[in-house]
Amino acid sequence: MPTNILMPALSPTMEKGNLAKWLKKEGDTIKSGDIIAEIETDKATMEVEAVDEGILARIVVPEGTADVAVNEVIGVIAGEGEDAKSVSAPSAAPAKSEPAPKAAEPAPAAPAAPAAPAPAAQAATPASGDRPFASPLARRLAKEAGIDLGRVQGSGPHGRIVEKDIEAAKQGGGAAKAAPAPAAGAPAAPKPAAAPLAAGPSDEQVKKLFAPDSYEEIPHDGMRKTIARRLTEAKQTIPHFYLTLDCELDALLKLRAELNAAAPEKDGKPAYKLSVNDMVIKALALALRAVPDANVSWTDGAMLKHKHADVGVAVSIPGGLITPIVRDACHKTLSQISNEMKDFAARAKARKLKPEEYQGGTTAVSNLGMFGVKDFAAVINPPHATILAVGAGEQRAVVKNGQLGVATVMSVTLSTDHRAVDGALGAELLQAFKGYIEKPMAMLV
């Protein structure tokens, strides 16, 4: 019996993805564990392994197809002894038939109403709010042409919108659904109430502010849409509270230079090269261990108090950013953290991180010091309750024991979810962090 290959859910929150590439072609023999395709999510490109053996009889969804729903059939494997050429692509599931309602007894005294003209046969359409029933190719073509699938009449099985329907809609061939006319004598529909004001101007309102030839329109990709949605939700639903303090870096910079100079050789290169950011990650993890009440996540029903300090680190990649997570960072050496971050950064830029490597975590670090930014406040990334924004280390005038001097100072700002980490607790966490930064030898014991 043929086996369907389904679009996999590569993370708990994934609803759809792009089928970037088929690594097998029709007629190829497939063994369990073979890599058969590459799937793009909003943040990574993942490889799909075959779980069954046989011959790839049909590729149902071609490579390059965007927005393929999870569990949609993308290919078919013919089993042992089956003729691959005779295996057909799966058709849409037949519509579930409902029993006809029993006719009501006619009321003898009531005059018969004039019969309304029989409507033209229509294909089944999804309930309001559901996704339009369309093939992946039709979805992609509609997206490229800017056509609203909700206004296209499907001609495929059970009303499925297919390629020819989109082509007809492009040419104005009557594929768009017409609004039903009110029945004769029916009361006019009430006028809808005015819609609430939008959060901001519409796309068209913004475009009208500029001359048509003065800008280039670049559609949002999946990553940018996800970043926009999550950060908007974070600012709207999390009561942010900000705490800033200065840390002196001279002792940390001295220790860093000594540790890098003492790094053993591996394959003709130093086994590690520590950065200030590596030491910031370690210091924040140790601070969370010292102040465990701040290592939490808020839920409506309970506070989640974490047993490990898993530190996410914002990494800039083309088109956005991603936050790989250094798990249990307080128990890792500085060299382990450094090498792990170098690996994460390289694979993040190639979009090769696995979902478990960037989902979750208990806090995060965002460092813009390398760009000369003195200080800033970062947006919390749920489910975290804190995020540390790190500025540049720079020489500043300081007063010690009544004497004016010069020190290398770094400003850091802790954003907290005030529901979970209030001001005093956040200040305690920052003081613990500052202690490790200014007395960095404590990070080595």
N, C-alpha and C positions, 0 to 999 in steps of 0.2 A: 504494500500500500504506500503511495507517495507520502512524503513528509513535508509539511510546510515549514519554510524558514520564516520566522517572525521578526519584526523590528524589535530589537531588545531594549529593555529599560536599563540604561547604563548607570543610573543613579535613582534614588528613591523619588526624586522630584521630576524626573524627565517625563515629558508627555509626548515629545516629538523630536526628530533629529533629521539631519541631512545624510542621505546615502551618498557619500563622497566617491567611493570607488569599489568596484568588484575586483577581487584578486583572483577569482576563478571565472571561467567562461562556461557557457552551456556545453555539456558533453564531457566536462572534466570529472574525473573520479575524485571523490571527497572522502577523507578519513576523519574520524572523530579527533578533534583538536586542531585540525587545519584552520589557518586563518583564511576566511573566505571574503571578507569585505571590510571596508573602513567606514565608520560612522562619525559624523561631526556633530558635537553638541555645541552649546553656546560658548564653552570654555576649553574644549579638548577634542582631539581626534582619537577615537578608540578603535581597536581591532576586534572583529567579531569572529569567534571560534565556532566551528561546526560541532554539533553535539550528536549528529547522526552520520552514518556512513552510506555511501551510494554514489549516484551520478547526478550532477547538477542538471536537472532536466529542463527547468524553465527559470529565467530571470524575469520576475514579474515587475519589479520596480527598477528602472534603469539607473545607472550611476549618474550622479549630478542632480538627482531629484531632491528637492528641499521639502522640509516640513512633513516628513513621513511619520504618521502616528505610531506610537508604541503598540505592539502586537498586530500591526498590519502585515499581511503576507508580502514578503519581498522576493521570495524565490521558492522553488519546489525541488526536492530531492527524490529521485526514483530509487526504490529499494532494490535489494538483490533479486535478480531474475525478472525485473520489470523492464519493459521497453521504454527507454527515456523519451523516444520520439513520440510515443503515444500519450505521454502525460500532458494534460492540458493545464493552463493556468486556472487557478480557482476563480469561480464566479462569485458574485455577491450573494450573501445568504438570502434565501427567499423570505419575503415579508411574511410575518406571522399573521395568519388569517384569523379574524374575529368572527364569532357566530353572529348571524344576522339577528337583530332585535325582533322580538315578536310584535307583529302589527297590532296597534291599539284598535279597540272597537270604535267605529265612527259614531260621533254624537248625532242622533237623528235630527235634532232641531237646528243644528248649526249649518248654515249654507257653506257649500264647498268654496274654498278660496281658489282663485284662478291659478292654474298650474304655472309655475315658473319654468322658463326654458331650461332644458337639461344642460348642465355645464359640460364643456368639452372635457374629455378624459385627461386627467392630470396624473403625473407621476407622484409617487409618495415623496413627501418633503419632511424634513425633520421638524420636531417641535420647536417652538420659539426658544432661542438661546442655544440650540444644538448646533454642532458643526454641519455645514452643508455636506451632502453625500456626494463626494467627488473623487475621481481618481487622482493619484499623486501627480501625474503629468498634467491633468487639467488644473490642479491647484497651482503648479509652477507657472503654467502659461497665463493663468488669470492674474497671478501676482506680478508677472513681468509686464502685462498689459494694463494693470491697474483696474481690473474688472472685479466688481463685487459679486462673489459667488452666490450670495443670497438672492440676487436678482436674475440668475441664470436658470432657465428651465432645462432639466436634464432629460436626455433621450436614451440613456443607457438602461440596463436592467434595473427595475425597481426605482427609476428616477435618478440613477447615478449620473452625475455630470461628467461627460467625457470630452476628449480633445475637440471633436467636431462642434460641440456646443459652444466652446470658447471661441473657436474660429468664426462661428456664426454670430456670436455676440460682438466680436471685433468689427464685422462687416455690417452690423445692424440688421442681421437676418432674422430678427424676431425671436431670439432665444431668451430675451429678458422676460421675466414674469410680469404679467399685467396685474394691476391691482383689481380685485374683484369689484364689480359694480354693485351698488346696493339693490336689494330686491325691491320690486315695485311696491309702493305703499309703505315701505319700511321707514321708520323714523330716522332722521338724519343723525349721523354719529355725533356725539358731543365733541365740541372743540377741545383739543387737548390743552391742559394747563401749560403755562410757560415753563420751559425747561430751566432747571437751576443754572446759575451762572457757572461757566467752566472755570477750572483752576487757572487757566491762562488762555491767551489768544489761540485761535485755531491755526492750522498750517497755512490756510489761504490768507488769513488776516496778517500773518507774519510776512508772507511772500509779497503782499501788496505794499509793504513798507519799503521795498527795494525795487530798483529797476530790473526788468526780466533778464537782462544780459550782465548783471553785476555780480552774480553768484553762480556757483556750481552746486547742484543738488545731489547729495551723496546719501542714498538710502541707509537706514540703520541696519546693522547686522544683528544676529542673535545675541552676541555678547553685549553690545552696547544697549540693547533693549533690556537685557537682564540686569545690567548694572543700574540703568535708570530706574527700573521698577523696584529693585531691592533698596536702593538708597532713598528713593522717595518714600517707600514704606518705613524705612528706618527713621527718617526725620519727622514723619507724621505720627508715628506710633511710639517712639522711644523718647522720653523726657531727658534730653542730653544735659549734662552738667560738666563743667570744664575746670580743671585745676592745672596750673602751670608753675614750674619751679626751674631753677638753674642748677646744673651739675658741673663741677670742675672735672676736667678730663686729663689733667697733666699726669697723674699717677697711672691712669688707664693707658694713656698713649705710651708711657715708658714701659709698662709691663707688656703691652702688645708688641712693641719693637723687640724686646728681649725674647719673647716667645717665638716670634717669627724668625729671629736670627738663630734660634736653637732648633729650628725644625729639621728633622732628619731628612735625608735624601731618599726619594722613591722614584725609580725609573729615570734618574738623572734630574729630577725636579724636587723642590721642597714638598714634603708630605702634606703640608697645609700652609695657608697664608691667611691669618686672621684679619678680619675687618672690624671696625668699631661696631658695625651693625651686629656682627656675630656676638660680641660681648654684651650689647644691649639686649639681645634675645635671651641670653643666659641670665642676665641681671633681672629682667622682668619675670622670668620663670621662677627664679629663686625668691623674688619678692612675693609672688603669689603663694609660694610654699610657706613663707614666713607669715603671710596675712591670708590664711585660707578662706576667711569670710568674704574676700573679694574675688575669689576664684569660682564664680557662680554664673548661672544663667537664669533669667526670669521666665516663668510660665504663669499663666493665670491661676493655676491650681496649687503650685508649689515652687519653692526655690530649688534649683538643681545645684548642689554643692559638689564640685568636681574633685576627684581624687588625684588627678594629674594636671600639670600645667602644660597644655598643648598650645603653642604660640604660633599663630598665623603671621605670615610676613608678606606685605603687599609687594608684588612684583609687577612692574610695568611691562606689558607686551603689546605688540601692534594691535591697535583698535580698542585697547582697554587695559584692564589689570586683572590679576588673579592672586589668590592668597594661599600659597602652599603652607602646610602646617608642620612645624617641628614638634613631633610628639614627645611628651614627657621630657621637655627640654631641660628641666632642672637636674635631671640625672645624667645628662649627656655631657661629654667633655667639650671644650671650646673647639677643638679640632674636628670632632664629630659634627657639631653644629655647622661649622664653616664648610666642610666638604658636602654635607647634606644640602645646604643652601645653594652651593654652586651647581649641584646636580639639578635641584629643583628649578633654578633660574634658566638653565639651558633647556630643559625639557618643557618648561612653561612657554618659552618663546616659540618652540616647535609645536605647541599644543599637544604634547604627549603625556601630560599628567593624568593620572587615574583619579576618578572622582573621590576615592577615599583619601587621596593626598591633598585635596583642597577643600573638603567639606567637613564641617564641624569645628573643632578647636574651642578654646576657652577664653582667648584674648587675641590681640593682634598688635603688630608694630607697623607703622607707616613712617618711613624715613625719607625726608627730602633734603637732608643736610648736604648730600653730594651736589645739589643744585644751588647751594648757597642760601637756601631759605632759612631765615632765623627762627621763626616759630609759626605754627599753624595749629588748627584744631581739626581732627579727623572725624569722619562719620562712623558711628558704630556699625559693625557688620553682624546682624543677628545670626546665631543665637548668643553672640558674645555680649558681655555686660560692660566691657572696657575696650579701649584701643589707645595706644600710646603713639602720639605724634612726635617725631624726633627732628629737631632742627640742626643747623650746622654748628660745629665746634669752631669757635673763633676767639681770638685773644681780646680780652676786655679788661678794663680797669676794675680792680676789686680792692676792698678795704679789709685788712686782717690785723687784728690787735691794734686798731687805730692807725695802721700804716697803709699807705696807698701802694698797691702792687699790680702786677699783671698776671692773669691766669687764662688758660684755655677753658672757655665756658660753653656749655651746650644747654639750650632751653628745650624742655620737653613739656608737652601738654597731654594730660590724661583726660579723655572723654569717658564719662561713665553713664550708665543707665541708672538714673536716680531712683528707680523703683527697686533696684537690687544693690547698688553701691552708693551710699549717700556721701555727703561731703567729707565727714570725719574719717570714714573708712577709706575713701579714695585718697585722702591726704596721708593716711597711715601707709597705704600701699606705695605711694610716691616716695615717702621718706625711706622706706625699705629699699626701693629701687636706687635712690640716690646713695644710700650707704654702700651698696655693692659697686656702683660706678666709681665713687670716690675712694673706696678701699678695695680695689679689684682683686687683691690677693685672696680675699674671702671666697671668690668664685672658684678657686682652685682646690679648696679643701672640702 
